[in-house]
Amino acid sequence: MGIPSVKIAVIALGKIGLPLAVQFAAKGHEVVGVDVNAEVVDLVNRAVEPFPGESHLRDRLNELVPSGALRATTDYAGAVPGADAVVLVVPLFVDDDARPDFAWMDAATEELARHLTAGTLVSYETTLPVGTTRERWKPMLEKGSGLVEGVDFHLVFSPERVLTGRVFEDLRKYPKLIGGLSAAGAARATEFYEAVLDFDDRPDLARPNGVWDLGSAEASELAKLAETTYRDVNIGLANQFARYAATAGIDVYQVIEASNSQPYSHIHQPGIAVGGHCIPVYPRLYLWNDPEASVVRAAREANAGMPDYTVGLLEGAHGELTGQRVVVLGAAYRGGVKETAFSGVFATVRALRDRQATVLVHDPMYTDDELRALGFEPYHLGDKADAAVVQANHAEYTRLGPDDLPGIATIVDGRRISTADRWPGVTYRAIGKA
């Protein structure tokens, strides 16, 4: 199914929103991106990627911006009125007590409502607690616009399901989930997303890859929370297995490989931390709806405790850490991605400082000034070190050895990306291996 070229506004040009805007424009539609950050808007309008590491983004910007298919603005009035569809990917945060902080999304929704015109499809792609689309966004949009949802405009929830660095690949790979507040709205959303996305053939799926209508906004909201919470719970279980295996002299990775050879077992990998905008956050949004979810809460607590556990492994293998120069390898939350959202580096550094170690941080993706801005003292390979903890699985770290960290006596591999034979004369430990 296809529709003629339409006008689309994408609200928030972050690591998901900008690739989405590019994808829509590449399908022949007129796209205007809105962002509160004037610097981001300027970069996009000059066809410069505002953040590194997103595959194919630079080439597509160089093609679409000069052609006029894509432009950016800080002004909602220049993007929203007359739009056939508005897609919002504004960040939602949780506070220290795991309560959703809607401030940025509220502000964007109120501004959108002021400029919303009849006939528009509004789709929220930011992960939300169940019920938010119907109970929060619908009345806010209606109040601010004077329009009636289901009559003058349609509102749906359609969660993003992609990873930064491979957004365009993931947009093709996974079904696009949608849930409307009405059958008519769901039909509009289905037509829209079929026109702006392409889908890989997926014979492994029970039904054809494409746009899947889940029947309600609430079902679509829960689907995103469920798939991400599953990962957190699975990792929490893997970490529990790893901690036990280490006490029993068992290699947990061998156990996981053996278990997963049976098709009903899908155990994830243990590790020092679960980071990023998604896995540490969305289980908390689920708990906001379902505070009695003891399994979810226990897994989140188990994963949050892994940095301190890993530093405990270092202390047990190395001895007293007071005054020792300990290097944390990796500030990013995962390898190859320049992002520190909920990264394990913060808790790891804190645990080391609690033990009076002198802590330094290395990351090949960050400059010294950037590391200092994060509150860390930079480390340079080749400088003296007493011990190290691998926090991020950067490819560069697979090639490290004692010559790169002169004087090192102990290393704890929090991501199991190295091996003991790469560290002759050094005490090597990995999570889940005695």
Secondary structure, 3 states (H helix, E strand, C coil): CCCCCCEEEEECCCCCHHHHHHHHHHCCCEEEEECCCHHHHHHHHCCCCCCCCCCCHHHHHHHHHHHCCEEEECCHHHCCCCCCEEEECCCCEECCCCCEECHHHHHHHHHHHHHCCCCCEEEECCCCCCCHHHHHHHHHHHHHHCCCECCCEEEEECCCCCCCCCHHHHHHHCCEEEEECCHHHHHHHHHHHHHHCCCCCCCCCCCCCCEEECCCHHHHHHHHHHHHHHHHHHHHHHHHHHHHHHHHCCCHHHHHHHHCCCCCCCCCCCCCCCCCCCCCCHHHHHHHHCCCCHHHHHHHHHHHCHHHHHHHHHHHHHCCCCCCEEEEECCCCCCCCCCCCCCHHHHHHHHHHHCCCEEEEECCCCCHHHHHHCCCCECCCCCCCCEEEECCCCHHHHHCCHHHCCCCCEEEECCCCCCHHHCCCCEEEECCEC
